[in-house]
Amino acid sequence: MNRLCRLAWLGALAWTVSGCIIDPATGERSLGQVITRDDELAIGREEHPRILRQFGGAYADAQIAAYVNGIGQNLARVSELPELAFTFSVLNSPIVNAFALPGGYVYVTRGLLALAGSEAELASVLAHEIGHVTARHAAQRHQRAAAAPPSTKPGELGQDPTAYVQGYSREQEMEADTLGIRYLARAGYDPQAMSGFLRKLDAHAKLEAQLMGLADDQTDQMSFTSTHPRTADRVEAAARRAGEVAAQPTAAPQRGLNAEAYLKRIDGILYGDDPEQGFVRGSSFLHPKLLFRFDTPQGFRLFNSTQRVIARNPGEAIILFDSAKRDPMTLPTMQEYLTRTWSRDLALTDVEAITIGGMPAATGWARVDTNRGARDLRLVAIQYDDATIYRFTYITPPGLTQSLASDLRRSTYSFRTLTREEAAALKPLRLRVATVAAGDTVASLAEQLPLPDSREARLRALNGLGPEDMLQPGQPVKLVAE
């Protein structure tokens, strides 16, 4: 791409240009100070290892990785930047999500692969993310995020690792859809696959919001819809544009939906948590590698990530569980660690030494002001071994603290070590593609799923089935099994 202006330095962000860059995908000019294509490549290379760390690394299946990369490269070749060396990665995360970084780094999670029902649906996601890159949305988003001052609000105990890839405007989402549909058609895929998969994403997000106890208007907080907002609004527009593109003649080889081949590819893919990151099983969290487990109270829903385990209830009570390193040279007591290291900026009260599962521990509490109002914090630190401390943070609205006290106390004391035999008996869940037999129904197949609740709703969402859709003998269906 021609460089139209002279390079200059903009703070610590990147090299910038003053003047304009013409976007090859949209034909629009970026006026003022903008990062160059070379800088986008540098940003992507720098952020790529961080993304892998934050999302559990790359999914360790070479065939899946090669398959996704092949689809992505075919789409990239028909974009306005065929010379850009795109990098496509499958993240080892059960969350349904996809995003792109500047410089052509595109990510999809294995959770999204499990939800997609055809190669064309997966291609629609990759094409949409390529559209964010070619339209320079990812670069613009990164530049705004880098320029924004860090948050200093009290009570914020962590940040979603996807925060800096969020924030696309509705117009940018629509533009990426338009470009993605263009690339789908050029590569020979059915362009209607995008609107079809957007409907699946919307249904999945609504189910996840329901399982979390969120209201209907909070659906956009869920996974893909949190980084790609207003999914429902985009379906109709995407379908309309796909119809217009489909009516245009093309010489591309016709791949259609390619559903059968896709389902064969994802048969056996890991579903839910990876053993390396621990398992959520109903209201319990179990880690077969680190050899511990704990339970959460009824009404709380557990979510696992590479950095912490989170449990929420509809009343806005939250349980955070994570770990910290303990210096084997100093070996502080848990009371000292609690007050002098972990919560040195908090005025804890009622600090006391306790024993949990035979392990030394300490607890204390404080009331803090947060961006959601006053909250009570109960901190618990457990000395697991000479080098490891496990930590619970219980966050409750003051009006619920007393009523939840007994349940949260039981959760604290449920923490214990796992035996090697118990750990060996824990098996990960996998996606299995089966053929519907005569007499099979959604309800009968759902009963076989090793999932804690809402099995029929989960099976329908996984397979893109509406509330009244029926299964037909001979039809492929995605199930979950150990």
C-alpha positions, 0 to 999 in steps of 0.5 A, spaced: 500 500 500 502 506 498 504 511 504 501 517 503 505 521 508 511 522 513 512 517 519 512 521 526 512 518 533 505 518 537 507 517 544 508 510 546 503 507 542 506 506 535 509 510 529 503 514 526 502 518 519 499 525 519 495 526 513 491 520 510 491 513 509 486 510 504 482 504 506 482 499 500 476 495 503 472 501 504 475 507 499 475 511 505 480 516 508 483 516 515 484 523 516 489 526 522 494 521 526 493 514 524 497 508 525 500 505 519 500 498 516 507 496 518 505 498 525 499 494 525 503 488 524 508 490 529 502 491 534 499 484 532 505 480 533 506 484 540 499 482 542 499 475 539 502 471 545 498 475 550 492 473 547 494 466 547 496 466 554 489 469 556 485 464 552 488 458 555 493 457 549 492 455 542 487 449 541 492 443 541 489 439 535 493 440 529 488 438 524 483 443 526 488 448 526 490 447 519 483 446 517 481 453 520 487 456 517 485 453 510 478 456 510 481 463 513 487 463 508 482 462 502 477 468 504 483 472 505 486 471 498 479 474 496 479 480 500 482 487 498 489 485 502 491 478 499 498 480 500 497 481 508 500 474 511 494 473 516 494 468 522 488 464 524 488 461 531 483 457 534 483 458 542 483 453 547 477 456 550 469 454 551 467 461 550 463 462 544 467 468 541 471 471 535 475 477 534 481 480 530 487 484 532 491 489 527 496 486 522 491 480 520 491 476 527 484 473 527 482 468 533 476 463 534 475 459 540 473 452 540 467 454 543 465 457 537 467 451 533 462 447 537 456 452 535 457 452 528 454 447 524 457 448 517 464 450 514 460 456 511 458 458 518 465 458 520 467 461 514 462 467 515 465 468 522 472 468 519 470 473 513 467 478 518 473 478 522 477 479 516 473 485 514 474 488 521 482 488 519 481 490 512 477 496 514 482 497 519 477 497 525 481 493 529 487 498 528 482 504 530 480 500 536 487 498 539 489 506 538 483 508 542 484 503 547 492 505 548 490 512 548 485 511 554 487 512 561 487 506 565 481 505 570 482 507 577 475 506 580 475 502 587 472 495 587 474 493 580 477 487 582 479 484 575 478 486 567 475 481 562 481 479 558 477 481 551 476 488 554 481 491 549 478 488 543 471 490 545 468 497 543 466 496 535 460 501 533 454 498 530 456 502 523 463 498 524 459 491 525 455 492 519 461 494 515 464 488 517 458 484 515 458 487 508 465 485 507 464 478 510 459 477 505 463 479 500 468 475 501 464 469 502 461 470 495 468 471 492 470 464 496 464 460 493 460 460 500 453 461 501 452 468 503 446 466 507 450 462 512 452 469 516 445 471 517 444 464 519 449 463 524 448 470 527 441 467 529 445 461 532 449 466 536 443 470 538 439 464 541 446 462 544 447 468 548 440 469 550 440 462 553 447 463 557 444 470 559 438 466 562 442 461 565 446 466 569 439 470 571 440 476 567 434 480 564 433 479 556 436 486 555 442 484 558 444 479 553 449 483 549 453 482 555 454 474 553 461 472 549 460 474 542 455 479 543 459 483 548 464 484 543 460 484 537 454 488 539 446 488 537 446 481 534 439 481 533 439 487 529 444 485 524 441 478 522 435 482 517 441 486 514 446 481 513 440 476 510 438 482 505 445 484 503 447 476 502 441 476 498 443 481 493 450 478 493 447 471 491 444 474 485 450 477 482 454 472 478 460 469 480 466 464 477 468 462 484 468 454 486 461 453 489 462 450 496 455 451 499 454 450 506 459 444 506 455 441 513 457 434 513 464 435 512 464 440 517 461 436 522 466 430 521 472 435 522 469 437 529 467 430 532 470 429 538 473 436 539 473 438 547 467 441 549 467 445 556 473 446 560 480 443 559 483 438 564 489 443 564 484 449 567 480 445 571 472 442 570 466 446 572 461 440 574 454 443 576 455 447 582 462 444 584 469 446 581 474 440 580 482 441 578 484 434 576 491 437 575 492 441 581 488 436 585 483 440 589 475 442 589 470 446 592 463 447 592 458 453 591 452 455 594 445 453 590 443 459 585 450 460 583 453 459 576 460 457 575 464 460 570 472 458 569 477 462 565 485 461 565 486 467 570 480 465 575 474 462 577 467 466 577 461 464 580 455 469 580 448 469 583 442 473 580 442 478 586 449 480 584 453 476 589 460 474 586 465 469 588 472 469 585 477 464 586 484 464 584 491 463 586 498 466 588 505 464 589 508 464 596 515 465 597 518 459 600 523 463 603 519 468 608 513 463 609 509 468 612 503 466 616 496 466 612 494 472 617 500 476 615 499 474 607 492 477 608 493 483 611 500 485 609 500 483 602 494 481 599 489 486 602 494 491 604 490 497 601 484 495 605 482 496 612 480 489 614 476 487 620 475 481 624 481 478 621 482 471 624 486 464 623 482 458 621 483 451 618 480 449 612 481 442 609 487 441 614 490 447 611 492 453 615 488 459 612 485 466 614 479 471 613 477 478 614 472 482 611 471 490 609 466 494 606 468 498 599 465 503 594 465 500 587 462 503 581 456 499 583 455 501 589 457 499 596 459 492 597 462 487 602 468 483 601 470 477 605 477 475 603 479 468 605 487 465 603 489 458 604 496 455 604 495 449 600 503 448 600 509 452 601 509 455 594 501 456 593 496 460 596 489 459 594 484 465 595 476 466 595 473 473 594 466 473 596 463 480 594 456 481 596 451 487 596 450 489 603 443 487 603 444 480 602 451 479 606 447 476 612 442 472 608 448 469 604 453 468 610 451 461 612 452 458 604 458 462 603 461 459 609 459 452 607 463 454 600 469 456 604 470 450 608 468 445 602 475 446 599 479 440 599 484 436 596 483 431 591 486 424 591 490 421 585 484 416 584 479 422 584 482 426 579 484 420 574 476 419 574 475 426 572 474 426 564 473 432 559 467 432 555 467 432 548 462 434 542 460 427 539 456 427 532 451 422 532 445 420 527 438 421 529 435 414 529 427 412 529 424 414 535 429 419 538 427 426 540 430 432 542 427 431 549 430 423 549 437 425 547 437 431 551 436 427 557 443 423 555 447 429 556 452 430 562 450 437 563 447 440 570 441 443 567 437 446 561 439 440 557 434 440 552 435 448 551 442 447 551 441 441 545 437 446 541 442 452 542 448 447 540 444 444 534 441 451 531 434 448 533 428 453 534 423 451 540 418 447 535 423 444 531 423 436 531 429 431 529 428 427 523 431 420 522 438 420 519 439 427 521 446 429 524 445 431 531 451 434 535 451 431 542 456 432 548 459 426 552 465 424 556 
